[in-house]
Amino acid sequence: MSRKTQKRPVRTAATTLIAGLVLSSVFAVGAQAQDLIGSYTAYIGQPDLVDQTGARLTQPWQVLRQDRANFHRYGISQPGDEFDPFFGTIKNRKNMERMAKNGSIDATAAKRLMEGRGLVYVRIYGRGNTGTAINVTAAK
């Protein structure tokens, strides 16, 4: 093989790698380019830790969903709970798990959710009336 032929695959691999990195970052930016369609603060109390049958919830997103069901459907709230227009429907509450997987729940917020004490701040992202992700942080 000539020297020129030996170098060509290296350049092609490097070019392919760079092109792949550029494309992946373009898609990542596009996937994150969502609108903030709502936000609210929720105080997580003991009623938010169990479902309607009394079973203890085991995931932070479940507690958050129960908090919104308690607030909107059952009229149960604690001081610090705020209204949100998005999770007033059962359809949107059913999407809470998917939205949490597409977003994030920080460690301090997750601890507050599972212990049933403290405020969390929820940002809802999506397009129009369709939510795609939530980001949950500990409120001060």
CNS distance restraints for C-alpha pairs under 8 A (distance, minus, plus):
assign (resid   1 and name CA) (resid   5 and name CA) 6.32 0.50 0.50
assign (resid   1 and name CA) (resid   6 and name CA) 6.74 0.50 0.50
assign (resid   2 and name CA) (resid   6 and name CA) 6.45 0.50 0.50
assign (resid   3 and name CA) (resid   7 and name CA) 6.56 0.50 0.50
assign (resid   4 and name CA) (resid   8 and name CA) 6.51 0.50 0.50
assign (resid   5 and name CA) (resid   9 and name CA) 7.60 0.50 0.50
assign (resid   6 and name CA) (resid  10 and name CA) 7.69 0.50 0.50
assign (resid   7 and name CA) (resid  11 and name CA) 6.48 0.50 0.50
assign (resid   8 and name CA) (resid  12 and name CA) 6.17 0.50 0.50
assign (resid   9 and name CA) (resid  13 and name CA) 6.00 0.50 0.50
assign (resid  10 and name CA) (resid  14 and name CA) 6.08 0.50 0.50
assign (resid  11 and name CA) (resid  15 and name CA) 5.89 0.50 0.50
assign (resid  12 and name CA) (resid  16 and name CA) 5.96 0.50 0.50
assign (resid  13 and name CA) (resid  17 and name CA) 6.06 0.50 0.50
assign (resid  14 and name CA) (resid  18 and name CA) 6.16 0.50 0.50
assign (resid  15 and name CA) (resid  19 and name CA) 6.04 0.50 0.50
assign (resid  16 and name CA) (resid  20 and name CA) 6.01 0.50 0.50
assign (resid  17 and name CA) (resid  21 and name CA) 6.20 0.50 0.50
assign (resid  18 and name CA) (resid  22 and name CA) 6.18 0.50 0.50
assign (resid  19 and name CA) (resid  23 and name CA) 6.14 0.50 0.50
assign (resid  20 and name CA) (resid  24 and name CA) 6.02 0.50 0.50
assign (resid  21 and name CA) (resid  25 and name CA) 6.17 0.50 0.50
assign (resid  22 and name CA) (resid  26 and name CA) 6.24 0.50 0.50
assign (resid  23 and name CA) (resid  27 and name CA) 6.21 0.50 0.50
assign (resid  24 and name CA) (resid  28 and name CA) 6.03 0.50 0.50
assign (resid  25 and name CA) (resid  29 and name CA) 6.12 0.50 0.50
assign (resid  26 and name CA) (resid  30 and name CA) 6.23 0.50 0.50
assign (resid  27 and name CA) (resid  31 and name CA) 6.02 0.50 0.50
assign (resid  28 and name CA) (resid  32 and name CA) 6.26 0.50 0.50
assign (resid  29 and name CA) (resid  33 and name CA) 6.12 0.50 0.50
assign (resid  34 and name CA) (resid 125 and name CA) 5.94 0.50 0.50
assign (resid  34 and name CA) (resid 126 and name CA) 5.28 0.50 0.50
assign (resid  34 and name CA) (resid 127 and name CA) 6.43 0.50 0.50
assign (resid  35 and name CA) (resid 125 and name CA) 5.45 0.50 0.50
assign (resid  35 and name CA) (resid 126 and name CA) 5.38 0.50 0.50
assign (resid  35 and name CA) (resid 127 and name CA) 5.93 0.50 0.50
assign (resid  36 and name CA) (resid 123 and name CA) 6.93 0.50 0.50
assign (resid  36 and name CA) (resid 124 and name CA) 5.87 0.50 0.50
assign (resid  36 and name CA) (resid 125 and name CA) 4.55 0.50 0.50
assign (resid  36 and name CA) (resid 126 and name CA) 6.58 0.50 0.50
assign (resid  37 and name CA) (resid 123 and name CA) 7.92 0.50 0.50
assign (resid  37 and name CA) (resid 124 and name CA) 5.66 0.50 0.50
assign (resid  37 and name CA) (resid 125 and name CA) 5.43 0.50 0.50
assign (resid  37 and name CA) (resid 126 and name CA) 6.27 0.50 0.50
assign (resid  37 and name CA) (resid 127 and name CA) 7.26 0.50 0.50
assign (resid  37 and name CA) (resid 128 and name CA) 7.21 0.50 0.50
assign (resid  37 and name CA) (resid 129 and name CA) 7.74 0.50 0.50
assign (resid  37 and name CA) (resid 131 and name CA) 7.69 0.50 0.50
assign (resid  38 and name CA) (resid  84 and name CA) 7.06 0.50 0.50
assign (resid  38 and name CA) (resid  85 and name CA) 7.50 0.50 0.50
assign (resid  38 and name CA) (resid  86 and name CA) 6.99 0.50 0.50
assign (resid  38 and name CA) (resid 123 and name CA) 6.05 0.50 0.50
assign (resid  38 and name CA) (resid 124 and name CA) 5.01 0.50 0.50
assign (resid  38 and name CA) (resid 125 and name CA) 7.12 0.50 0.50
assign (resid  39 and name CA) (resid  84 and name CA) 6.79 0.50 0.50
assign (resid  39 and name CA) (resid 121 and name CA) 7.33 0.50 0.50
assign (resid  39 and name CA) (resid 122 and name CA) 5.38 0.50 0.50
assign (resid  39 and name CA) (resid 123 and name CA) 4.36 0.50 0.50
assign (resid  39 and name CA) (resid 124 and name CA) 5.73 0.50 0.50
assign (resid  40 and name CA) (resid  81 and name CA) 7.92 0.50 0.50
assign (resid  40 and name CA) (resid  82 and name CA) 5.72 0.50 0.50
assign (resid  40 and name CA) (resid  83 and name CA) 6.76 0.50 0.50
assign (resid  40 and name CA) (resid  84 and name CA) 5.93 0.50 0.50
assign (resid  40 and name CA) (resid 121 and name CA) 5.93 0.50 0.50
assign (resid  40 and name CA) (resid 122 and name CA) 5.42 0.50 0.50
assign (resid  40 and name CA) (resid 123 and name CA) 6.84 0.50 0.50
assign (resid  41 and name CA) (resid  80 and name CA) 6.77 0.50 0.50
assign (resid  41 and name CA) (resid  81 and name CA) 5.87 0.50 0.50
assign (resid  41 and name CA) (resid  82 and name CA) 5.48 0.50 0.50
assign (resid  41 and name CA) (resid 119 and name CA) 6.66 0.50 0.50
assign (resid  41 and name CA) (resid 120 and name CA) 5.69 0.50 0.50
assign (resid  41 and name CA) (resid 121 and name CA) 4.50 0.50 0.50
assign (resid  41 and name CA) (resid 122 and name CA) 6.20 0.50 0.50
assign (resid  41 and name CA) (resid 139 and name CA) 7.37 0.50 0.50
assign (resid  42 and name CA) (resid  67 and name CA) 7.66 0.50 0.50
assign (resid  42 and name CA) (resid  80 and name CA) 5.97 0.50 0.50
assign (resid  42 and name CA) (resid  81 and name CA) 4.24 0.50 0.50
assign (resid  42 and name CA) (resid  82 and name CA) 6.03 0.50 0.50
assign (resid  42 and name CA) (resid 119 and name CA) 5.56 0.50 0.50
assign (resid  42 and name CA) (resid 120 and name CA) 5.44 0.50 0.50
assign (resid  42 and name CA) (resid 121 and name CA) 6.50 0.50 0.50
assign (resid  42 and name CA) (resid 122 and name CA) 7.75 0.50 0.50
assign (resid  43 and name CA) (resid  78 and name CA) 6.18 0.50 0.50
assign (resid  43 and name CA) (resid  79 and name CA) 6.84 0.50 0.50
assign (resid  43 and name CA) (resid  80 and name CA) 5.19 0.50 0.50
assign (resid  43 and name CA) (resid  81 and name CA) 5.18 0.50 0.50
assign (resid  43 and name CA) (resid 117 and name CA) 7.13 0.50 0.50
assign (resid  43 and name CA) (resid 118 and name CA) 5.55 0.50 0.50
assign (resid  43 and name CA) (resid 119 and name CA) 4.37 0.50 0.50
assign (resid  43 and name CA) (resid 120 and name CA) 6.49 0.50 0.50
assign (resid  44 and name CA) (resid  48 and name CA) 6.16 0.50 0.50
assign (resid  44 and name CA) (resid  64 and name CA) 7.92 0.50 0.50
assign (resid  44 and name CA) (resid  67 and name CA) 6.89 0.50 0.50
assign (resid  44 and name CA) (resid  78 and name CA) 7.67 0.50 0.50
assign (resid  44 and name CA) (resid 112 and name CA) 7.23 0.50 0.50
assign (resid  44 and name CA) (resid 113 and name CA) 6.15 0.50 0.50
assign (resid  44 and name CA) (resid 116 and name CA) 5.01 0.50 0.50
assign (resid  44 and name CA) (resid 117 and name CA) 5.34 0.50 0.50
assign (resid  44 and name CA) (resid 118 and name CA) 5.71 0.50 0.50
assign (resid  44 and name CA) (resid 119 and name CA) 6.27 0.50 0.50
assign (resid  44 and name CA) (resid 120 and name CA) 7.58 0.50 0.50
assign (resid  45 and name CA) (resid  49 and name CA) 7.20 0.50 0.50
assign (resid  45 and name CA) (resid  78 and name CA) 6.92 0.50 0.50
assign (resid  45 and name CA) (resid 116 and name CA) 4.64 0.50 0.50
assign (resid  45 and name CA) (resid 117 and name CA) 5.47 0.50 0.50
assign (resid  45 and name CA) (resid 118 and name CA) 7.50 0.50 0.50
assign (resid  46 and name CA) (resid  50 and name CA) 7.71 0.50 0.50
assign (resid  46 and name CA) (resid 116 and name CA) 5.29 0.50 0.50
assign (resid  46 and name CA) (resid 117 and name CA) 7.56 0.50 0.50
assign (resid  47 and name CA) (resid  67 and name CA) 7.92 0.50 0.50
assign (resid  47 and name CA) (resid  70 and name CA) 7.97 0.50 0.50
assign (resid  47 and name CA) (resid  76 and name CA) 7.98 0.50 0.50
assign (resid  48 and name CA) (resid  63 and name CA) 5.72 0.50 0.50
assign (resid  48 and name CA) (resid  64 and name CA) 7.52 0.50 0.50
assign (resid  48 and name CA) (resid  66 and name CA) 5.50 0.50 0.50
assign (resid  48 and name CA) (resid  67 and name CA) 4.98 0.50 0.50
assign (resid  48 and name CA) (resid  70 and name CA) 7.18 0.50 0.50
assign (resid  48 and name CA) (resid 116 and name CA) 6.99 0.50 0.50
assign (resid  49 and name CA) (resid  56 and name CA) 5.99 0.50 0.50
assign (resid  49 and name CA) (resid  57 and name CA) 5.67 0.50 0.50
assign (resid  49 and name CA) (resid  63 and name CA) 5.60 0.50 0.50
assign (resid  49 and name CA) (resid  66 and name CA) 7.44 0.50 0.50
assign (resid  49 and name CA) (resid 113 and name CA) 7.98 0.50 0.50
assign (resid  49 and name CA) (resid 114 and name CA) 7.11 0.50 0.50
assign (resid  49 and name CA) (resid 115 and name CA) 7.96 0.50 0.50
assign (resid  49 and name CA) (resid 116 and name CA) 6.30 0.50 0.50
assign (resid  50 and name CA) (resid  54 and name CA) 5.22 0.50 0.50
assign (resid  50 and name CA) (resid  55 and name CA) 5.22 0.50 0.50
assign (resid  50 and name CA) (resid  56 and name CA) 4.46 0.50 0.50
assign (resid  50 and name CA) (resid  57 and name CA) 5.36 0.50 0.50
assign (resid  50 and name CA) (resid  63 and name CA) 7.58 0.50 0.50
assign (resid  50 and name CA) (resid  66 and name CA) 7.56 0.50 0.50
assign (resid  51 and name CA) (resid  55 and name CA) 5.52 0.50 0.50
assign (resid  51 and name CA) (resid  56 and name CA) 6.70 0.50 0.50
assign (resid  51 and name CA) (resid  57 and name CA) 6.66 0.50 0.50
assign (resid  51 and name CA) (resid  66 and name CA) 6.60 0.50 0.50
assign (resid  57 and name CA) (resid  62 and name CA) 6.23 0.50 0.50
assign (resid  57 and name CA) (resid  63 and name CA) 6.34 0.50 0.50
assign (resid  58 and name CA) (resid  62 and name CA) 7.10 0.50 0.50
assign (resid  58 and name CA) (resid  63 and name CA) 7.89 0.50 0.50
assign (resid  58 and name CA) (resid 114 and name CA) 7.52 0.50 0.50
assign (resid  59 and name CA) (resid  63 and name CA) 6.65 0.50 0.50
assign (resid  59 and name CA) (resid 114 and name CA) 7.28 0.50 0.50
assign (resid  60 and name CA) (resid  64 and name CA) 6.32 0.50 0.50
assign (resid  60 and name CA) (resid 110 and name CA) 5.59 0.50 0.50
assign (resid  60 and name CA) (resid 113 and name CA) 5.53 0.50 0.50
assign (resid  60 and name CA) (resid 114 and name CA) 5.93 0.50 0.50
assign (resid  61 and name CA) (resid  65 and name CA) 6.07 0.50 0.50
assign (resid  61 and name CA) (resid  96 and name CA) 6.64 0.50 0.50
assign (resid  61 and name CA) (resid  97 and name CA) 5.95 0.50 0.50
assign (resid  61 and name CA) (resid 100 and name CA) 6.52 0.50 0.50
assign (resid  62 and name CA) (resid  66 and name CA) 6.10 0.50 0.50
assign (resid  62 and name CA) (resid  96 and name CA) 7.91 0.50 0.50
assign (resid  62 and name CA) (resid  97 and name CA) 7.43 0.50 0.50
assign (resid  63 and name CA) (resid  67 and name CA) 6.08 0.50 0.50
assign (resid  63 and name CA) (resid 113 and name CA) 6.21 0.50 0.50
assign (resid  63 and name CA) (resid 114 and name CA) 7.10 0.50 0.50
assign (resid  64 and name CA) (resid  68 and name CA) 6.44 0.50 0.50
assign (resid  64 and name CA) (resid 113 and name CA) 7.03 0.50 0.50
assign (resid  65 and name CA) (resid  69 and name CA) 6.23 0.50 0.50
assign (resid  65 and name CA) (resid  93 and name CA) 6.02 0.50 0.50
assign (resid  65 and name CA) (resid  94 and name CA) 7.94 0.50 0.50
assign (resid  65 and name CA) (resid  96 and name CA) 6.33 0.50 0.50
assign (resid  66 and name CA) (resid  70 and name CA) 5.91 0.50 0.50
assign (resid  67 and name CA) (resid  71 and name CA) 6.10 0.50 0.50
assign (resid  67 and name CA) (resid  77 and name CA) 7.90 0.50 0.50
assign (resid  68 and name CA) (resid  72 and name CA) 5.93 0.50 0.50
assign (resid  68 and name CA) (resid  73 and name CA) 7.89 0.50 0.50
assign (resid  68 and name CA) (resid  87 and name CA) 6.40 0.50 0.50
assign (resid  68 and name CA) (resid  88 and name CA) 7.48 0.50 0.50
assign (resid  68 and name CA) (resid  93 and name CA) 7.40 0.50 0.50
assign (resid  69 and name CA) (resid  73 and name CA) 5.17 0.50 0.50
assign (resid  69 and name CA) (resid  74 and name CA) 6.59 0.50 0.50
assign (resid  69 and name CA) (resid  88 and name CA) 7.82 0.50 0.50
assign (resid  69 and name CA) (resid  90 and name CA) 7.82 0.50 0.50
assign (resid  69 and name CA) (resid  93 and name CA) 7.48 0.50 0.50
assign (resid  70 and name CA) (resid  74 and name CA) 4.75 0.50 0.50
assign (resid  70 and name CA) (resid  75 and name CA) 5.86 0.50 0.50
assign (resid  70 and name CA) (resid  76 and name CA) 4.88 0.50 0.50
assign (resid  70 and name CA) (resid  77 and name CA) 6.73 0.50 0.50
assign (resid  71 and name CA) (resid  75 and name CA) 5.02 0.50 0.50
assign (resid  71 and name CA) (resid  76 and name CA) 5.11 0.50 0.50
assign (resid  71 and name CA) (resid  77 and name CA) 5.39 0.50 0.50
assign (resid  71 and name CA) (resid  81 and name CA) 7.93 0.50 0.50
assign (resid  71 and name CA) (resid  83 and name CA) 7.95 0.50 0.50
assign (resid  72 and name CA) (resid  76 and name CA) 7.94 0.50 0.50
assign (resid  72 and name CA) (resid  87 and name CA) 7.66 0.50 0.50
assign (resid  72 and name CA) (resid  88 and name CA) 5.47 0.50 0.50
assign (resid  73 and name CA) (resid  88 and name CA) 7.65 0.50 0.50
assign (resid  77 and name CA) (resid  81 and name CA) 6.17 0.50 0.50
assign (resid  80 and name CA) (resid 119 and name CA) 7.14 0.50 0.50
assign (resid  84 and name CA) (resid  88 and name CA) 7.12 0.50 0.50
assign (resid  86 and name CA) (resid  92 and name CA) 6.85 0.50 0.50
assign (resid  86 and name CA) (resid 129 and name CA) 7.80 0.50 0.50
assign (resid  87 and name CA) (resid  92 and name CA) 5.42 0.50 0.50
assign (resid  87 and name CA) (resid  93 and name CA) 5.45 0.50 0.50
assign (resid  88 and name CA) (resid  92 and name CA) 7.47 0.50 0.50
assign (resid  88 and name CA) (resid  93 and name CA) 7.66 0.50 0.50
assign (resid  89 and name CA) (resid  93 and name CA) 6.46 0.50 0.50
assign (resid  90 and name CA) (resid  94 and name CA) 6.09 0.50 0.50
assign (resid  91 and name CA) (resid  95 and name CA) 6.77 0.50 0.50
assign (resid  92 and name CA) (resid  96 and name CA) 6.89 0.50 0.50
assign (resid  92 and name CA) (resid 131 and name CA) 7.59 0.50 0.50
assign (resid  95 and name CA) (resid  99 and name CA) 6.13 0.50 0.50
assign (resid  96 and name CA) (resid 100 and name CA) 6.05 0.50 0.50
assign (resid  97 and name CA) (resid 101 and name CA) 6.24 0.50 0.50
assign (resid  98 and name CA) (resid 102 and name CA) 6.24 0.50 0.50
assign (resid  98 and name CA) (resid 132 and name CA) 7.60 0.50 0.50
assign (resid  98 and name CA) (resid 133 and name CA) 7.40 0.50 0.50
assign (resid  99 and name CA) (resid 103 and name CA) 6.11 0.50 0.50
assign (resid  99 and name CA) (resid 131 and name CA) 7.08 0.50 0.50
assign (resid  99 and name CA) (resid 132 and name CA) 5.25 0.50 0.50
assign (resid  99 and name CA) (resid 133 and name CA) 3.92 0.50 0.50
assign (resid  99 and name CA) (resid 134 and name CA) 5.45 0.50 0.50
assign (resid 100 and name CA) (resid 104 and name CA) 5.84 0.50 0.50
assign (resid 100 and name CA) (resid 105 and name CA) 7.10 0.50 0.50
assign (resid 100 and name CA) (resid 133 and name CA) 5.92 0.50 0.50
assign (resid 100 and name CA) (resid 134 and name CA) 5.40 0.50 0.50
assign (resid 100 and name CA) (resid 135 and name CA) 7.13 0.50 0.50
assign (resid 101 and name CA) (resid 133 and name CA) 7.40 0.50 0.50
assign (resid 102 and name CA) (resid 132 and name CA) 6.84 0.50 0.50
assign (resid 102 and name CA) (resid 133 and name CA) 5.00 0.50 0.50
assign (resid 102 and name CA) (resid 134 and name CA) 7.22 0.50 0.50
assign (resid 103 and name CA) (resid 133 and name CA) 4.73 0.50 0.50
assign (resid 103 and name CA) (resid 134 and name CA) 4.94 0.50 0.50
assign (resid 103 and name CA) (resid 135 and name CA) 5.23 0.50 0.50
assign (resid 104 and name CA) (resid 134 and name CA) 6.48 0.50 0.50
assign (resid 104 and name CA) (resid 135 and name CA) 4.72 0.50 0.50
assign (resid 104 and name CA) (resid 136 and name CA) 6.18 0.50 0.50
assign (resid 105 and name CA) (resid 109 and name CA) 6.34 0.50 0.50
assign (resid 105 and name CA) (resid 110 and name CA) 6.13 0.50 0.50
assign (resid 105 and name CA) (resid 135 and name CA) 5.80 0.50 0.50
assign (resid 105 and name CA) (resid 136 and name CA) 4.57 0.50 0.50
assign (resid 105 and name CA) (resid 137 and name CA) 6.22 0.50 0.50
assign (resid 106 and name CA) (resid 110 and name CA) 6.14 0.50 0.50
assign (resid 106 and name CA) (resid 136 and name CA) 6.33 0.50 0.50
assign (resid 106 and name CA) (resid 137 and name CA) 5.50 0.50 0.50
assign (resid 106 and name CA) (resid 138 and name CA) 7.42 0.50 0.50
assign (resid 107 and name CA) (resid 111 and name CA) 6.22 0.50 0.50
assign (resid 108 and name CA) (resid 112 and name CA) 6.31 0.50 0.50
assign (resid 108 and name CA) (resid 137 and name CA) 7.24 0.50 0.50
assign (resid 108 and name CA) (resid 138 and name CA) 5.88 0.50 0.50
assign (resid 109 and name CA) (resid 113 and name CA) 6.08 0.50 0.50
assign (resid 109 and name CA) (resid 120 and name CA) 5.96 0.50 0.50
assign (resid 109 and name CA) (resid 136 and name CA) 6.55 0.50 0.50
assign (resid 109 and name CA) (resid 137 and name CA) 5.19 0.50 0.50
assign (resid 109 and name CA) (resid 138 and name CA) 4.48 0.50 0.50
assign (resid 110 and name CA) (resid 114 and name CA) 6.21 0.50 0.50
assign (resid 111 and name CA) (resid 115 and name CA) 6.05 0.50 0.50
assign (resid 112 and name CA) (resid 116 and name CA) 5.85 0.50 0.50
assign (resid 112 and name CA) (resid 117 and name CA) 5.48 0.50 0.50
assign (resid 112 and name CA) (resid 118 and name CA) 5.61 0.50 0.50
assign (resid 112 and name CA) (resid 119 and name CA) 7.38 0.50 0.50
assign (resid 112 and name CA) (resid 120 and name CA) 7.58 0.50 0.50
assign (resid 112 and name CA) (resid 138 and name CA) 7.66 0.50 0.50
assign (resid 113 and name CA) (resid 117 and name CA) 7.03 0.50 0.50
assign (resid 113 and name CA) (resid 118 and name CA) 7.70 0.50 0.50
assign (resid 113 and name CA) (resid 120 and name CA) 7.86 0.50 0.50
assign (resid 118 and name CA) (resid 139 and name CA) 7.99 0.50 0.50
assign (resid 119 and name CA) (resid 138 and name CA) 6.28 0.50 0.50
assign (resid 119 and name CA) (resid 139 and name CA) 5.21 0.50 0.50
assign (resid 119 and name CA) (resid 140 and name CA) 7.31 0.50 0.50
assign (resid 120 and name CA) (resid 136 and name CA) 6.58 0.50 0.50
assign (resid 120 and name CA) (resid 137 and name CA) 5.69 0.50 0.50
assign (resid 120 and name CA) (resid 138 and name CA) 4.51 0.50 0.50
assign (resid 120 and name CA) (resid 139 and name CA) 4.73 0.50 0.50
assign (resid 121 and name CA) (resid 136 and name CA) 5.63 0.50 0.50
assign (resid 121 and name CA) (resid 137 and name CA) 5.30 0.50 0.50
assign (resid 121 and name CA) (resid 138 and name CA) 6.01 0.50 0.50
assign (resid 121 and name CA) (resid 139 and name CA) 5.26 0.50 0.50
assign (resid 122 and name CA) (resid 134 and name CA) 6.58 0.50 0.50
assign (resid 122 and name CA) (resid 135 and name CA) 5.80 0.50 0.50
assign (resid 122 and name CA) (resid 136 and name CA) 4.60 0.50 0.50
assign (resid 122 and name CA) (resid 137 and name CA) 6.68 0.50 0.50
assign (resid 123 and name CA) (resid 134 and name CA) 5.49 0.50 0.50
assign (resid 123 and name CA) (resid 135 and name CA) 5.23 0.50 0.50
assign (resid 123 and name CA) (resid 136 and name CA) 6.49 0.50 0.50
assign (resid 124 and name CA) (resid 131 and name CA) 6.63 0.50 0.50
assign (resid 124 and name CA) (resid 132 and name CA) 7.77 0.50 0.50
assign (resid 124 and name CA) (resid 133 and name CA) 6.10 0.50 0.50
assign (resid 124 and name CA) (resid 134 and name CA) 4.66 0.50 0.50
assign (resid 124 and name CA) (resid 135 and name CA) 6.79 0.50 0.50
assign (resid 125 and name CA) (resid 131 and name CA) 5.71 0.50 0.50
assign (resid 125 and name CA) (resid 132 and name CA) 5.86 0.50 0.50
assign (resid 125 and name CA) (resid 133 and name CA) 5.14 0.50 0.50
assign (resid 125 and name CA) (resid 134 and name CA) 5.99 0.50 0.50
assign (resid 126 and name CA) (resid 130 and name CA) 5.61 0.50 0.50
assign (resid 126 and name CA) (resid 131 and name CA) 4.32 0.50 0.50
assign (resid 126 and name CA) (resid 132 and name CA) 4.77 0.50 0.50
assign (resid 126 and name CA) (resid 133 and name CA) 6.57 0.50 0.50
assign (resid 127 and name CA) (resid 131 and name CA) 6.61 0.50 0.50
assign (resid 127 and name CA) (resid 132 and name CA) 7.75 0.50 0.50
